Amino acid sequence: MSGKPLRRILLVSVILLSGVSPALSPLHATASAAVANEASGELGLSAAKALFDSHSACFVDARSEYSYYKSHIKGALSLSDSRFDEQYPDFRQKKPVETLLVVYCIGPRCGKARNVADKLKKKGYRNVRVFSGGLIEWSKAGFPIEG
């Protein structure tokens, strides 16, 4: 998925979601920020949630396997920064290089998501984004978690 289709999905999802409830109308204000950040590979909470809701991306947890098994974004796959080389072959069999990936870790100060995103890009994945808010922001928003 290239940049333009992703921008369309994000904008349409945000506009549709914000029309559902007045409580979601602040999403209009974040739509342009989401598109701007998408160019740098960073996603905010609303953009990440829109991709989650539309099933347009695979979420990738860059934290340790232990942390992943304790809790993670619903449906996310584990690809830890510390064990990337061991886990990558299995991940590659599950997800082709065209897959839109949203990599996250615990929160904004954690560099594991950026490290895993960079490693995936070096392996040929072209559609890699980082959700910098991570599991902390996701869970504070009350979004689906499992584990």
C-alpha positions as CSV (number, residue, x, y, z in Angstrom):
1,M,0.0,0.0,0.0
2,S,1.6,3.3,-1.0
3,G,1.3,6.6,0.7
4,K,-1.7,8.0,-1.2
5,P,-4.0,5.0,-0.5
6,L,-3.0,5.0,3.1
7,R,-3.7,8.7,3.4
8,R,-7.2,8.1,1.9
9,I,-7.9,5.3,4.3
10,L,-6.8,7.4,7.2
11,L,-8.8,10.5,6.2
12,V,-11.9,8.5,5.3
13,S,-11.7,6.5,8.5
14,V,-11.3,9.7,10.6
15,I,-14.1,11.5,8.8
16,L,-16.4,8.6,9.2
17,L,-15.6,8.1,12.8
18,S,-16.0,11.7,13.7
19,G,-19.4,11.8,12.0
20,V,-20.6,9.0,14.3
21,S,-20.5,10.9,17.5
22,P,-19.9,14.5,18.7
23,A,-17.4,13.0,21.1
24,L,-15.3,11.9,18.2
25,S,-15.3,15.2,16.4
26,P,-11.8,16.1,17.6
27,L,-10.6,13.5,15.2
28,H,-11.2,16.0,12.4
29,A,-8.5,18.1,13.8
30,T,-6.1,15.2,14.0
31,A,-6.6,14.1,10.4
32,S,-4.2,16.5,8.8
33,A,-1.6,15.8,11.6
34,A,-2.0,12.0,10.9
35,V,-1.3,12.5,7.2
36,A,1.7,14.8,7.9
37,N,3.2,12.3,10.4
38,E,2.5,9.4,8.0
39,A,5.2,10.8,5.7
40,S,7.8,10.5,8.5
41,G,6.5,7.1,9.4
42,E,5.0,8.2,12.7
43,L,1.3,7.6,13.6
44,G,-0.7,9.2,16.3
45,L,-3.4,7.4,18.3
46,S,-6.3,8.3,16.0
47,A,-4.5,7.2,12.9
48,A,-3.4,3.9,14.5
49,K,-7.0,3.2,15.7
50,A,-8.4,4.0,12.3
51,L,-6.0,1.4,10.8
52,F,-6.9,-1.1,13.5
53,D,-10.6,-0.6,13.0
54,S,-10.3,-1.0,9.2
55,H,-8.1,-4.1,9.5
56,S,-5.7,-2.3,7.1
57,A,-2.5,-3.0,9.0
58,C,-0.7,-5.6,11.0
59,F,0.3,-4.4,14.4
60,V,3.8,-5.5,15.6
61,D,4.8,-5.4,19.2
62,A,8.6,-4.6,19.6
63,R,8.8,-5.3,23.3
64,S,10.1,-8.5,24.9
65,E,8.1,-11.7,24.4
66,Y,7.4,-11.7,28.1
67,S,5.9,-8.2,27.9
68,Y,3.9,-9.2,24.8
69,Y,2.4,-12.3,26.5
70,K,1.4,-10.2,29.5
71,S,-0.5,-7.7,27.3
72,H,-0.5,-6.4,23.8
73,I,-2.7,-4.6,21.3
74,K,-5.4,-7.1,20.2
75,G,-4.2,-9.2,17.2
76,A,-0.6,-7.8,17.3
77,L,2.3,-10.1,16.5
78,S,5.4,-10.2,18.6
79,L,8.7,-9.2,16.9
80,S,10.9,-8.1,19.8
81,D,13.9,-5.8,19.3
82,S,16.1,-8.0,21.3
83,R,15.3,-11.3,19.5
84,F,14.6,-9.8,16.0
85,D,17.0,-12.2,14.2
86,E,15.5,-15.3,15.8
87,Q,11.9,-14.3,15.3
88,Y,12.2,-12.7,11.8
89,P,12.0,-15.9,9.7
90,D,8.7,-16.9,11.2
91,F,7.4,-13.3,10.9
92,R,8.4,-13.2,7.2
93,Q,6.5,-16.4,6.5
94,K,3.3,-14.8,8.0
95,K,3.6,-11.3,6.5
96,P,4.6,-10.5,3.0
97,V,6.8,-7.4,2.4
98,E,3.7,-5.5,1.0
99,T,1.9,-5.7,4.3
100,L,1.3,-2.4,6.1
101,L,2.9,-2.7,9.5
102,V,2.4,-0.6,12.6
103,V,5.2,-1.1,15.1
104,Y,4.8,-0.1,18.7
105,C,6.4,-0.6,22.1
106,I,5.5,0.7,25.6
107,G,5.3,4.4,24.9
108,P,6.9,7.5,23.4
109,R,10.2,7.3,25.2
110,C,10.8,3.7,24.1
111,G,13.1,3.3,21.0
112,K,12.4,-0.4,20.4
113,A,9.6,0.3,17.9
114,R,11.8,2.6,15.8
115,N,14.6,0.0,15.9
116,V,12.3,-2.8,14.7
117,A,10.8,-0.6,12.1
118,D,14.3,0.2,10.7
119,K,15.2,-3.5,10.7
120,L,12.1,-4.4,8.8
121,K,12.8,-1.7,6.2
122,K,16.3,-3.1,5.7
123,K,14.6,-6.5,5.1
124,G,12.5,-5.0,2.3
125,Y,9.3,-4.0,4.0
126,R,8.1,-0.8,2.4
127,N,5.0,0.1,4.4
128,V,6.3,0.4,8.0
129,R,4.9,3.0,10.4
130,V,5.6,3.6,14.1
131,F,2.8,4.2,16.6
132,S,4.9,6.2,19.1
133,G,2.2,6.4,21.8
134,G,2.6,2.7,22.3
135,L,0.7,0.4,24.6
136,I,0.4,3.0,27.3
137,E,-1.5,5.5,25.1
138,W,-3.6,2.7,23.5
139,S,-4.7,1.2,26.9
140,K,-5.4,4.7,28.4
141,A,-7.8,5.3,25.5
142,G,-9.6,2.0,26.4
143,F,-8.8,0.4,23.1
144,P,-8.7,-3.5,22.7
145,I,-5.9,-5.3,24.5
146,E,-5.3,-9.0,25.0
147,G,-2.9,-11.1,26.9
